[in-house]
Amino acid sequence: MKNKIISAGDAAALIHDGDTITTSGFVGIGVPEALLRAVEHRFLETATPRNLTLFFAAGQGDGKDRGLNHLGHPGLLKRVVGGHWGLIPKVARLAVDGLIEAYNLPQGVVSHLYRDIAAGKPGTLTHVGLGTFVDPRLEGGKINAMTKEDLVSVMPMGEREFLFYKAFPVNVALLRGTTADPAGNVSMEREALIIDGLAQAMAVRNSGGVVIVQVERIAARGALNPREVQIPATLVDAVVVSEPDDHMQTFATRYSHLFAGRFRAPPDAAPAMALDARKIIARRAAFELPVNGVVNLGIGMPEGVASVAAEEGLLDHVTLTAEPGVMGGQPASGLDFGAAINTDAILAQNQQFDFYDGGGLDLAVLGMAEVDAVGNVNVSRFGPKLAGAGGFINISQNARQVVFTGTFTAGGLEVALADGQLAVLQEGKARKLQEAVQQITFSGARAAALGTPVLFVTERCVFQLTRDGLRLAEVAPGIDVQSDILDKMAFAPLVDTPDPMDERLFKPEPMGLRVDLLHLDLEDRIALDAATNRLFINFEKLRIRSHDDLKPIVARIERLLEPHDRAVDVIVNYDGTHIDEDIADAYAAMVADLEDRFYARVTRYSSSAFMRLKLGQTLGRAPHIFETAEEARRFLEQGADGSNAL
């Protein structure tokens, strides 16, 4: 059998002018640094290869010189089709300056294109991208005016619209693994991710191209366990052994046994976050964590939710994921982003996006740079700054619930906390809530039409997406609605009676969120006063999101009232209660059943006019809902006939 081990320089010489190349990597994980460095060196020395097309899914760089930044030279690249550009400023500058043809497509779409090219399909058909800048009726994913060819088209099928992303042959793959044998079998046991290496190798092989894999070590022929081989020898043309500095596990960590899944860290391994604006936002987002649900956390501000979940003892009750293939555990941050500790499994990136695109995510927590009046979000383009969408479009468009997170303003914001009150000491220079976003990375109108629950969480307030635009839902203690919020926005949101943000968000001690989300305190929330024949139900700030949330409520009431010999009067506190839309009918059915079996006169109250309206819509039969507990109590004492309890 042929020995496929060659030098990095010889590998770079396999690339010809005009080739289309694809590269592996996610941020600083799985990036073939030695190969990219060799391509750059050859170009600077010989002015070849020239006019390459670069095709990549995730951002591969450190924001400075490493990763795809090695290819950021005029003449080396002719066209770039990529998912995330924020960490490759040298390549992004070529695109923004109009020196190359350039496209920004959703990361998951690129990941799926690898498979479809491998399978000989004409392209990828998907709903992902509709209503965003990728939609050809907006920008078609084109970054500059010199980019003419349409890679994306609208394709109606039945009563639905889809986007079709055009496939094209790929000539060279620059990939990475851990160990290879001389025949070219490649394993990835020390890598933090497996990403799309196999699909990329198949796409290039079936395009008649060359597959080159960078590894850190060589094993004897036949020594690799076939179950650990991620890229088989039949797909590999050349193997390059790199120096350790060019084969770090991430761009921040040389090697971690935890990232490789060889060991598990104790639950208290990571320190708790300091209490600042970032932690306040992460805490409020954590209130939306679905028990036993699947969650994606984006890069940047959302990363803090993992830390809060760990601090609150919730990691065993949710499955945190990251788009390059992480299932379970606690995701890492910064230039380690994409890696994770204590994971349940590491999938191929394209398989992860299969799961995401099909609606597998119960919750996505993502960043936000600009938001407009109808809930559009921009995270991808800001004048001359090109960040790119990455997996944001796939994730935000398909999750069952979305929480966007970010400070209210950016660039110099300073806040202070004292006695549970938030004060703005210095406002940020840039307003995030704009009349119109520069680019639509998330379509608020489409989400509202589909009924997707969407929140926008900042350190000082929370907005909720409605069909009529953004509604101011919550305000932090110490914040003035007019001067601290409305005067700092470029549009007027819907304002009725916003709820106060939970006071625990602004105090240094843990919040006890595990008790709230697991409903461990129902015995305290639901109590019977036999002397007055009244049942008191306190649903303040309770979140009811699934059938599993209803079962313990029914069980608690049955335990109290089945031994009781008569129907009871009921008072229910709904301040800050949240009942998900998709559970509303089941909740109303539960109410009717309990009413028929146990209740006499019933009254309920909430200080929120919006909540009173929603309760009326949910319960249906003109239930008695008051603004204060005193009004609700007086209703019972006056002997009025209540109905439709809870």
ZAMIPA-439341 format. One record per residue (C-alpha): x, y, z. Coordinates in nm, 2 decimals. Example, Ala and Ser with C-alpha at 12.3 -4.5 7.8 and 13.67 -1.06 7.14 Angstrom:
REM ZAMIPA-439341
xx,yy,zz
1.23,-0.45,0.78;
1.37,-0.11,0.71;
REM end
This chain:
REM ZAMIPA-439341
xx,yy,zz
0.00,0.00,0.00;
0.11,0.35,-0.07;
0.27,0.56,0.21;
0.07,0.88,0.21;
0.28,1.08,0.45;
0.42,1.40,0.29;
0.55,1.74,0.41;
0.33,2.04,0.45;
0.51,2.21,0.16;
0.44,1.92,-0.07;
0.08,1.92,0.04;
0.04,2.29,-0.05;
0.19,2.21,-0.40;
-0.11,1.99,-0.47;
-0.34,2.29,-0.49;
-0.37,2.44,-0.83;
-0.47,2.79,-0.95;
-0.84,2.83,-0.96;
-0.92,2.53,-0.74;
-1.21,2.52,-0.49;
-1.09,2.43,-0.15;
-1.27,2.34,0.17;
-1.13,2.35,0.52;
-1.22,2.20,0.85;
-1.26,2.38,1.18;
-1.48,2.56,1.43;
-1.33,2.87,1.59;
-0.99,2.72,1.69;
-1.09,2.35,1.70;
-1.00,2.11,1.42;
-0.82,2.38,1.21;
-0.54,2.25,0.99;
-0.31,2.53,1.09;
0.01,2.37,0.94;
-0.16,2.32,0.60;
-0.30,2.68,0.59;
0.04,2.82,0.69;
0.20,2.62,0.41;
-0.05,2.75,0.15;
0.02,3.10,0.27;
0.40,3.05,0.26;
0.39,2.91,-0.09;
0.17,3.20,-0.22;
0.40,3.46,-0.07;
0.71,3.29,-0.21;
0.58,3.19,-0.56;
0.25,3.39,-0.61;
0.07,3.05,-0.65;
-0.19,2.91,-0.59;
-0.40,3.20,-0.72;
-0.77,3.27,-0.76;
-0.89,3.00,-0.52;
-1.25,2.95,-0.41;
-1.27,2.90,-0.04;
-1.57,2.70,0.09;
-1.62,2.67,0.47;
-1.89,2.63,0.73;
-1.79,2.76,1.07;
-1.56,3.05,1.15;
-1.20,2.92,1.17;
-0.97,3.18,1.33;
-0.86,3.37,1.63;
-0.97,3.72,1.51;
-0.61,3.80,1.42;
-0.36,3.59,1.22;
-0.44,3.22,1.26;
-0.68,2.99,1.08;
-0.83,3.11,0.76;
-0.65,3.45,0.81;
-0.35,3.28,0.65;
-0.54,3.30,0.32;
-0.63,3.67,0.35;
-0.41,3.80,0.07;
-0.52,3.97,-0.25;
-0.48,3.74,-0.55;
-0.48,3.42,-0.34;
-0.86,3.41,-0.32;
-1.11,3.49,-0.59;
-1.43,3.38,-0.42;
-1.53,3.28,-0.07;
-1.85,3.10,0.04;
-1.86,3.08,0.42;
-2.08,3.06,0.72;
-1.91,3.28,0.98;
-1.66,3.56,0.91;
-1.61,3.73,1.25;
-1.29,3.55,1.34;
-1.12,3.59,0.99;
-1.08,3.97,0.96;
-0.81,3.94,0.69;
-1.04,3.75,0.46;
-1.34,3.96,0.56;
-1.16,4.28,0.46;
-1.11,4.15,0.11;
-1.49,4.08,0.09;
-1.59,4.42,0.23;
-1.35,4.61,0.01;
-1.48,4.43,-0.30;
-1.16,4.25,-0.39;
-1.32,3.90,-0.40;
-1.66,3.76,-0.47;
-1.81,3.67,-0.13;
-2.12,3.50,0.01;
-2.24,3.45,0.36;
-2.46,3.14,0.39;
-2.60,2.97,0.70;
-2.35,2.75,0.86;
-2.58,2.45,0.88;
-2.66,2.49,0.51;
-2.29,2.47,0.42;
-2.26,2.17,0.64;
-2.54,2.00,0.46;
-2.40,2.10,0.12;
-2.10,1.89,0.19;
-2.32,1.59,0.22;
-2.53,1.68,-0.09;
-2.22,1.74,-0.30;
-2.08,1.40,-0.18;
-2.41,1.24,-0.29;
-2.41,1.40,-0.63;
-2.72,1.61,-0.56;
-2.77,1.95,-0.74;
-2.79,2.13,-0.41;
-2.96,2.17,-0.07;
-3.33,2.23,-0.04;
-3.44,2.38,0.30;
-3.66,2.64,0.47;
-3.35,2.78,0.65;
-3.29,3.14,0.55;
-3.64,3.24,0.45;
-3.70,3.60,0.55;
-3.34,3.67,0.62;
-3.06,3.84,0.42;
-2.99,3.50,0.26;
-3.33,3.51,0.10;
-3.27,3.61,-0.27;
-3.56,3.86,-0.24;
-3.34,4.05,0.01;
-2.97,4.00,-0.05;
-2.92,3.63,-0.15;
-2.63,3.60,0.09;
-2.41,3.82,-0.13;
-2.16,4.04,0.06;
-2.06,4.29,-0.20;
-2.16,4.44,-0.54;
-1.91,4.24,-0.74;
-2.07,3.92,-0.63;
-2.31,3.84,-0.92;
-2.39,3.47,-0.94;
-2.71,3.36,-0.76;
-2.63,3.06,-0.53;
-2.97,3.08,-0.36;
-3.31,3.07,-0.53;
-3.67,3.04,-0.40;
-3.85,2.72,-0.48;
-4.22,2.67,-0.41;
-4.33,2.32,-0.32;
-4.71,2.28,-0.27;
-4.82,2.56,-0.04;
-4.48,2.61,0.11;
-4.17,2.80,0.00;
-3.82,2.67,0.03;
-3.47,2.80,-0.05;
-3.25,2.60,-0.29;
-2.87,2.64,-0.24;
-2.67,2.55,-0.54;
-2.40,2.28,-0.52;
-2.07,2.29,-0.70;
-1.76,2.06,-0.72;
-1.48,2.09,-0.46;
-1.12,2.02,-0.56;
-0.92,2.01,-0.24;
-1.00,1.94,0.13;
-0.77,2.06,0.40;
-0.88,1.86,0.71;
-0.75,1.76,1.05;
-0.74,1.45,1.27;
-0.53,1.32,1.56;
-0.37,0.99,1.44;
-0.31,0.85,1.10;
-0.15,0.53,0.98;
0.07,0.53,0.66;
-0.23,0.42,0.45;
-0.43,0.73,0.55;
-0.68,0.61,0.80;
-0.75,0.89,1.04;
-0.88,0.90,1.40;
-0.98,1.20,1.61;
-0.94,1.08,1.97;
-0.76,1.39,2.09;
-0.98,1.64,1.90;
-1.25,1.83,2.08;
-1.49,1.79,1.78;
-1.53,1.57,1.47;
-1.71,1.85,1.28;
-1.77,1.76,0.90;
-1.44,1.59,0.81;
-1.60,1.28,0.67;
-1.86,1.46,0.46;
-1.60,1.70,0.33;
-1.37,1.42,0.24;
-1.65,1.24,0.05;
-1.75,1.56,-0.13;
-1.40,1.62,-0.25;
-1.33,1.25,-0.34;
-1.65,1.23,-0.54;
-1.57,1.56,-0.71;
-1.24,1.40,-0.83;
-1.03,1.61,-0.60;
-0.75,1.57,-0.34;
-0.80,1.51,0.04;
-0.52,1.62,0.27;
-0.53,1.56,0.64;
-0.31,1.72,0.91;
-0.24,1.49,1.21;
-0.02,1.51,1.52;
0.11,1.15,1.51;
0.15,0.83,1.30;
0.05,0.48,1.41;
0.16,0.16,1.25;
-0.03,0.03,0.96;
-0.35,-0.15,1.08;
-0.30,-0.03,1.44;
-0.60,0.19,1.45;
-0.93,0.06,1.59;
-1.17,0.07,1.30;
-1.45,0.21,1.52;
-1.23,0.51,1.60;
-1.14,0.59,1.24;
-1.34,0.90,1.14;
-1.20,0.93,0.78;
-1.10,0.61,0.61;
-0.79,0.57,0.40;
-0.98,0.53,0.07;
-1.09,0.90,0.10;
-0.74,1.03,0.19;
-0.47,1.12,-0.06;
-0.21,1.27,0.17;
-0.12,1.30,0.54;
0.09,1.58,0.70;
0.23,1.55,1.05;
0.23,1.89,1.21;
0.44,2.05,1.48;
0.27,2.08,1.82;
0.23,2.46,1.80;
0.02,2.41,1.48;
-0.19,2.14,1.63;
-0.34,2.29,1.95;
-0.67,2.14,2.06;
-0.82,2.49,2.05;
-0.67,2.82,1.98;
-0.68,2.88,2.36;
-0.59,2.53,2.50;
-0.30,2.31,2.39;
-0.47,2.00,2.52;
-0.74,1.92,2.77;
-0.84,1.56,2.86;
-1.18,1.71,2.95;
-1.24,1.85,2.60;
-1.13,1.51,2.46;
-1.39,1.34,2.68;
-1.13,1.12,2.85;
-1.23,1.24,3.20;
-1.52,1.42,3.36;
-1.48,1.73,3.57;
-1.64,1.75,3.92;
-1.96,1.96,3.91;
-1.80,2.26,4.09;
-1.50,2.27,3.86;
-1.59,2.61,3.70;
-1.60,2.92,3.93;
-1.93,3.12,3.95;
-1.95,3.44,3.74;
-1.92,3.77,3.91;
-2.24,3.96,3.95;
-2.24,4.22,3.67;
-2.46,4.31,3.37;
-2.35,3.99,3.18;
-2.46,3.77,3.47;
-2.79,3.95,3.52;
-2.87,3.88,3.16;
-2.76,3.52,3.18;
-2.96,3.46,3.49;
-3.28,3.60,3.34;
-3.23,3.38,3.03;
-3.18,3.08,3.26;
-3.53,3.13,3.39;
-3.64,3.00,3.05;
-3.45,2.68,3.06;
-3.68,2.39,2.98;
-3.65,2.10,3.23;
-3.55,1.79,3.05;
-3.52,2.00,2.73;
-3.25,2.05,2.47;
-3.09,2.40,2.46;
-2.84,2.57,2.23;
-2.62,2.85,2.37;
-2.47,3.09,2.12;
-2.12,3.25,2.15;
-2.06,3.56,2.36;
-2.33,3.67,2.60;
-2.53,3.34,2.60;
-2.22,3.15,2.71;
-2.30,3.27,3.07;
-2.62,3.07,3.08;
-2.41,2.75,3.11;
-2.23,2.90,3.41;
-2.55,3.00,3.58;
-2.71,2.66,3.51;
-2.41,2.50,3.68;
-2.42,2.74,3.98;
-2.80,2.67,4.02;
-2.76,2.29,4.00;
-2.95,2.26,3.67;
-2.70,2.09,3.44;
-2.84,1.75,3.51;
-3.19,1.87,3.42;
-3.12,2.02,3.08;
-2.92,1.91,2.78;
-2.69,2.19,2.66;
-2.57,2.17,2.30;
-2.35,2.36,2.06;
-2.39,2.35,1.68;
-2.06,2.18,1.59;
-2.19,1.86,1.75;
-2.18,1.89,2.13;
-2.46,1.71,2.31;
-2.48,1.76,2.69;
-2.23,1.88,2.94;
-2.11,2.24,2.99;
-1.99,2.43,2.68;
-1.67,2.63,2.69;
-1.63,2.99,2.60;
-1.40,3.23,2.42;
-1.15,3.07,2.18;
-1.24,2.74,2.34;
-1.60,2.79,2.22;
-1.73,2.47,2.05;
-1.56,2.25,2.30;
-1.73,2.12,2.62;
-1.67,1.93,2.93;
-1.87,1.63,3.07;
-2.05,1.58,2.73;
-2.29,1.30,2.66;
-2.19,1.27,2.29;
-2.01,1.44,2.01;
-2.19,1.43,1.68;
-2.09,1.53,1.33;
-2.18,1.89,1.27;
-2.42,1.81,0.98;
-2.61,1.56,1.20;
-2.64,1.83,1.47;
-2.80,2.06,1.21;
-3.03,1.79,1.10;
-3.16,1.78,1.45;
-3.17,2.16,1.49;
-3.34,2.22,1.15;
-3.61,1.96,1.23;
-3.72,2.14,1.54;
-3.51,1.95,1.80;
-3.42,2.25,2.01;
-3.66,2.34,2.29;
-3.48,2.67,2.35;
-3.21,2.87,2.19;
-3.02,3.15,2.37;
-2.85,3.38,2.13;
-2.68,3.72,2.11;
-2.82,4.03,1.96;
-2.64,4.33,1.82;
-2.93,4.52,1.67;
-3.31,4.48,1.71;
-3.59,4.67,1.54;
-3.95,4.74,1.62;
-4.09,4.42,1.46;
-3.83,4.20,1.63;
-3.58,4.16,1.34;
-3.23,4.09,1.48;
-2.89,4.16,1.32;
-2.58,3.99,1.43;
-2.41,3.96,1.09;
-2.32,4.29,0.93;
-2.25,4.64,1.06;
-2.13,4.87,0.79;
-1.77,4.78,0.71;
-1.77,4.51,0.99;
-1.86,4.17,0.86;
-1.94,3.91,1.13;
-2.14,3.66,0.94;
-2.44,3.45,1.05;
-2.27,3.13,1.14;
-2.53,2.89,1.28;
-2.75,3.17,1.40;
-3.01,3.14,1.12;
-3.05,2.76,1.15;
-3.08,2.79,1.53;
-3.30,3.09,1.57;
-3.54,3.00,1.29;
-3.61,2.64,1.41;
-3.60,2.64,1.80;
-3.93,2.61,1.97;
-3.85,2.92,2.19;
-3.58,3.18,2.14;
-3.42,3.42,2.39;
-3.20,3.69,2.25;
-2.95,3.84,2.50;
-2.74,4.15,2.52;
-2.68,4.47,2.70;
-2.93,4.75,2.63;
-2.66,4.97,2.48;
-2.30,4.88,2.38;
-1.96,5.05,2.40;
-1.88,5.18,2.74;
-2.19,5.08,2.94;
-2.14,5.09,3.31;
-2.40,4.98,3.57;
-2.40,4.95,3.95;
-2.59,4.73,4.19;
-2.69,4.83,4.54;
-2.95,4.68,4.77;
-3.10,4.49,4.48;
-3.14,4.80,4.26;
-2.98,4.86,3.92;
-2.84,5.20,3.83;
-2.69,5.30,3.50;
-2.37,5.50,3.57;
-2.27,5.55,3.21;
-2.47,5.47,2.90;
-2.31,5.28,2.61;
-2.23,5.48,2.30;
-2.42,5.25,2.06;
-2.80,5.20,2.07;
-2.90,4.84,1.99;
-3.28,4.90,1.96;
-3.30,5.07,1.62;
-3.58,5.18,1.39;
-3.44,4.93,1.13;
-3.16,4.68,1.15;
-2.88,4.70,0.89;
-2.92,4.33,0.80;
-3.19,4.08,0.89;
-3.03,3.77,1.04;
-3.35,3.68,1.22;
-3.70,3.76,1.09;
-3.92,3.89,1.37;
-4.22,3.90,1.13;
-4.18,3.53,1.03;
-4.14,3.42,1.40;
-4.45,3.62,1.50;
-4.65,3.47,1.22;
-4.54,3.12,1.33;
-4.62,3.20,1.69;
-4.27,3.13,1.81;
-4.22,3.26,2.17;
-3.93,3.51,2.16;
-3.78,3.72,2.44;
-3.52,4.00,2.42;
-3.33,4.01,2.75;
-3.11,4.30,2.87;
-2.97,4.40,3.20;
-3.25,4.65,3.26;
-3.56,4.52,3.09;
-3.71,4.23,2.89;
-3.91,4.26,2.57;
-4.15,4.01,2.43;
-4.22,3.96,2.06;
-4.59,3.99,1.96;
-4.77,4.01,1.63;
-4.78,4.39,1.68;
-4.41,4.43,1.75;
-4.21,4.44,2.07;
-4.38,4.47,2.41;
-4.20,4.59,2.72;
-4.26,4.30,2.95;
-4.03,4.34,3.25;
-3.83,4.63,3.41;
-3.54,4.60,3.65;
-3.58,4.76,4.00;
-3.42,5.10,4.01;
-3.48,5.16,3.63;
-3.70,5.44,3.51;
-3.91,5.33,3.21;
-3.90,5.67,3.04;
-3.55,5.79,3.09;
-3.36,5.46,3.10;
-3.55,5.27,2.84;
-3.79,5.46,2.61;
-3.56,5.76,2.56;
-3.27,5.53,2.47;
-3.47,5.35,2.19;
-3.52,5.45,1.83;
-3.88,5.32,1.83;
-4.17,5.30,2.07;
-4.25,4.95,2.20;
-4.59,4.84,2.32;
-4.61,4.94,2.69;
-4.89,4.85,2.93;
-4.79,4.75,3.28;
-4.45,4.57,3.27;
-4.37,4.33,3.55;
-4.07,4.39,3.77;
-3.77,4.17,3.69;
-3.71,3.91,3.96;
-3.53,4.07,4.25;
-3.31,3.76,4.28;
-3.13,3.85,3.95;
-2.97,4.15,4.12;
-2.84,3.98,4.44;
-2.51,3.80,4.48;
-2.63,3.47,4.63;
-2.76,3.18,4.41;
-3.12,3.23,4.31;
-3.26,2.89,4.40;
-3.37,2.85,4.04;
-3.36,2.47,4.06;
-3.66,2.49,4.31;
-3.85,2.71,4.06;
-3.79,2.51,3.75;
-3.84,2.16,3.91;
-4.15,2.28,4.10;
-4.00,2.16,4.42;
-4.19,2.41,4.62;
-4.55,2.32,4.53;
-4.63,2.22,4.89;
-4.56,2.58,4.99;
-4.74,2.73,4.69;
-5.06,2.53,4.73;
-5.21,2.53,5.08;
-5.55,2.46,5.24;
-5.69,2.65,5.53;
-5.95,2.41,5.66;
-6.08,2.66,5.91;
-6.19,2.90,5.65;
-6.25,2.64,5.38;
-6.01,2.82,5.14;
-5.75,2.69,4.91;
-5.46,2.93,4.85;
-5.27,2.89,4.52;
-4.96,3.10,4.47;
-4.84,3.08,4.11;
-4.63,3.39,4.13;
-4.35,3.38,3.88;
-4.43,3.01,3.81;
-4.35,2.89,3.45;
-4.58,2.63,3.31;
-4.44,2.49,2.98;
-4.52,2.13,2.94;
-4.76,1.85,3.04;
-4.50,1.74,3.29;
-4.55,2.07,3.47;
-4.93,2.01,3.51;
-4.90,1.67,3.68;
-4.75,1.78,4.01;
-5.00,2.06,4.04;
-5.29,1.82,4.00;
-5.13,1.57,4.24;
-5.08,1.84,4.51;
-5.44,1.96,4.49;
-5.57,1.61,4.49;
-5.37,1.52,4.81;
-5.52,1.82,4.98;
-5.88,1.81,4.87;
-5.97,1.44,4.82;
-5.99,1.38,5.20;
-6.17,1.71,5.24;
-6.55,1.67,5.27;
-6.68,1.98,5.08;
-6.60,2.21,4.79;
-6.36,2.49,4.87;
-6.33,2.85,4.78;
-6.01,2.93,4.59;
-5.78,3.24,4.56;
-5.50,3.22,4.30;
-5.21,3.46,4.26;
-5.10,3.49,3.90;
-4.84,3.77,3.94;
-4.56,3.70,3.69;
-4.70,3.36,3.59;
-4.61,3.24,3.24;
-4.81,2.97,3.06;
-4.67,2.87,2.73;
-4.91,2.90,2.43;
-4.88,2.53,2.33;
-4.98,2.42,2.68;
-5.27,2.67,2.72;
-5.55,2.43,2.61;
-5.42,2.15,2.84;
-5.40,2.40,3.12;
-5.76,2.51,3.07;
-5.87,2.14,3.06;
-5.69,2.08,3.39;
-5.87,2.39,3.54;
-6.21,2.27,3.43;
-6.15,1.92,3.57;
-6.04,2.05,3.91;
-6.33,2.29,3.92;
-6.58,2.02,3.86;
-6.44,1.80,4.13;
-6.33,2.03,4.41;
-6.41,2.40,4.38;
-6.70,2.63,4.49;
-6.63,3.00,4.44;
-6.31,3.10,4.28;
-6.12,3.43,4.23;
-5.77,3.51,4.10;
-5.55,3.82,4.07;
-5.25,3.96,3.88;
-5.11,4.31,3.88;
-5.03,4.27,3.51;
-5.31,4.38,3.27;
-5.14,4.17,3.00;
-5.16,3.86,3.22;
-5.52,3.92,3.31;
-5.60,3.94,2.94;
-5.41,3.62,2.86;
-5.58,3.44,3.15;
-5.92,3.55,3.02;
-5.83,3.41,2.67;
-5.69,3.09,2.82;
-5.97,3.01,3.06;
-6.24,3.12,2.83;
-6.55,3.16,3.04;
-6.51,3.51,3.18;
-6.32,3.41,3.49;
-6.30,3.66,3.78;
-5.96,3.81,3.76;
-5.86,4.11,3.98;
-5.56,4.34,4.00;
-5.49,4.29,4.37;
-5.51,4.02,4.63;
-5.74,4.24,4.84;
-5.99,4.27,4.55;
-5.98,3.89,4.50;
-6.04,3.83,4.87;
-6.33,4.08,4.89;
-6.49,3.91,4.60;
-6.51,3.58,4.79;
-6.63,3.75,5.11;
-6.91,3.92,4.92;
-7.05,3.58,4.83;
-7.02,3.63,4.45;
-7.05,3.31,4.24;
-6.71,3.22,4.10;
-6.63,2.97,3.83;
-6.35,2.82,3.63;
-6.08,2.82,3.89;
-5.70,2.83,3.86;
REM end
